Amino acid sequence: MSLTRLKARHSSQKRYLKSRQEEMAKPIEDTKPLPIILSWAYKILILVFFGLILIFPFYFMINESLLNQNWQDTWSRDSIIWYPHDLNSNKIALYWSNFKKALESGYGKAILFTAAITALSVVLRIFFSVTFGYAFAIKKWTGKNQWWGFFLMLLVLPEVALLAGQYSIVSKLNWLQGPQRVLALAMPFAASVFSGFMYRNAFEAIPNSVRESAMLDGASGFKFFTQIALPMVKPTTWTVAILTAFASWNSYTWPLVVLGKNWKGAWTVMNIWLRDTGKDPIDDRVYVSIRMAATILAILPMMIVYFVLRKRIMNAISRQGKATKG
C-alpha cells in the first residue's frame, strides 16, 4: 500500500471519528411530532405566564393613571377596572389631566433635587471608594491587614442599624437645615466598604510589570494612580457609579428621616414627593389616579437612563462583587 493511500485512509478515518464524536456530543432529541409540540406549548405557556406577571403591574398603573380622579367614589377601590372609561358609561375616556396635575405639584423641583443628590452621591462614593481600594491594594503600611479585616466586618451591619448613628452625626453638624441638607442626604452613599472591596480587587488585578514599567519611565506615584491605574479600572468605576445612582435615586427611608414631612413648594426628593402627590391638603384624601400618574413620572427618568445605558448596566450587575480589570 502506497504512502499516498495510507495518508488518504488516515484522513478519512479522522473525519469519520470526528463526525461520530459530534453526534455523540449532541443532546438526545425526540423526533416524534407530539412530544415536540407539547414541549413548545409548555415553553410558550411558561413565557406567557411570567410575561403577564411582569406586564400586569405596569398595565394596572397606566390604566389607573388615566381614570377619572373621582372613580373611587363610584366603584370600590378593591374592584379591578380593566380599561379607562367614563364614570357614567363604558366608553373609553382618557383623563390626561392627571399627569398635568402631578406635574404641577412640584415634579420639576423634585427631579432636579433628586438628580443633584444622586450626582453628588456618585461623585463622593467614587472618590472615597477608589482611594480606599487603592490604599489597601497597592500601598504597604503597618496594620493594613488588621484594618482591612475590621472594615470587612462592617459589611455584616444592615443599613437600618446605621440610621440612628447617621442621623445623630448630621444633627450635631447642623446639616438638617438650609442647603446643608443636600450633604446630609448624600452622606450615607459617600462611602461603601463593598465598593472599596471592588476597587481593591480591580487594582490588585493590575500586573506588577505595568507599575514597574511606569516607574522606570519616570512616573510618580500620583501620576501612576491618575493616568494608568484609574483608566485600567474603568469598568469598576462604571459599576460603582450605576449601583450608587440606583441606590440614591430609590432611597426613601433616609430622606424621610432627614426631611420629615414635606410642605407645599418645598424642594424634596422624588420618593417623598410621590408620597404627597395626589393628597388633598384639606381632608388628606388620596386621589389614586393622580398618584399613579405621579408614579409613572417618577420612574420615567430611570427608565430612560436604563434604555440608554442598558448594556453598561447589565455588565455592571454581572460584574458585581467580582474583580475587574481594564
Secondary structure, DSSP 8 states (H G I E B T S, - for coil): --HHHHHHHHHHHHHHHHHHHHHHHS------HHHHHHHHHHHHHHHHHHHHHHHHHHHHHHHHHTS-TTHHHHS-TTS---S-B-TTSSSB---THHHHHHHTTTHHHHHHHHHHHHHHHHHHHHHHHHHHHHHHHT---TTHHHHHHHHHHGGGS-GGGGHHHHHHHHHHTT-SSTTHHHHHHHGGGT--HHHHHHHHHHHHTS-HHHHHHHHHTT--HHHHIIIIIHHHTHHHHHHHHHHHHHHHHT--HHHHHHH-S--TT----HHHHHHHTTB-TTT--B-HHHHHHHHHHHHHHHHHHHHHSHHHHHHHHHTTTS----
